[in-house]
Amino acid sequence: MSKNVVVIRAGGKVEQVSVEDNAKSVTFKNEQSAFLEIPIEPWELDGETYLVARFSDLVTQQETEQAIRKFH
């Protein structure tokens, strides 16, 4: 099985990816060929729980909710 995660990357890049059910993070390779591991966290919005991976805790609540609404 897999689960869908809304990912917010540096530079405002937003995408939805599918990961294994037991995954606790999402891993990306950046332009410098370094790997970036972003933890997956639950996010409550409109009475629903979504899975998100934010590249930084500095991503605002508004940015996170806009990213979720882009896919749901």
N, C-alpha and C positions, 0 to 999 in steps of 0.2 A: 504494500500500500504506500501511498504518498500523500503529502499534504501541500497545500498552496501557501506560499509566503509572499507578502508584499515587501519588496526590498527598496530601501531608499539609500542610494549611493551618493558619494561626493559629487558635487556639481549639479545636484538636483535630478540626477538620473533615477527614474522610478520604473520598476518592472515587477512582474509577478513570476515567480519560479516555483517549480514543483520539486520537493525534496523527499527523501525517505522519511517515514513516520517517526523513526527514532532519532532523526537529526536534531541537534541542538544549536547548529549554526549553519550559515551559508558561506561558501568560500568562492572568492573571485580572484582572477589574475588581472593585475592592473597593467598600465602601459609600460612600466619598468620591469615587467615580468616578476613582480613580487606578488605573493599571495596575501589576500586580505580576508580574514575570517570575521564575519559579523554574527553576533549571537541572535537567536530567534527569541522573541518575547511575545506574550499575549497582549492584545490591545482591545479594550472595551469601547465600542462605539454603537450608539443607537440600540442598546440592549443585546448586541451580538459581540462575540469574541472573535477577533481576527489575529492571525499570526503576522508579525512584522519583524523585519531586520533593519535596524537603523545604523548607519555607519558611525554615528556619534550621538551621544546623549544631548548634544546641542541642537539636534533636529527638534523643531518645536512641535507642540501638540497640533497646531493648525496644519503644518506641513505633513505630519503623519496622517491626520484624518483626511486630508486632500488626496494623499497617495492611496489610501484604502478605498475611498469613494471612486477613484479612477477605475478600479477593477470590480467593485461590488456595488 
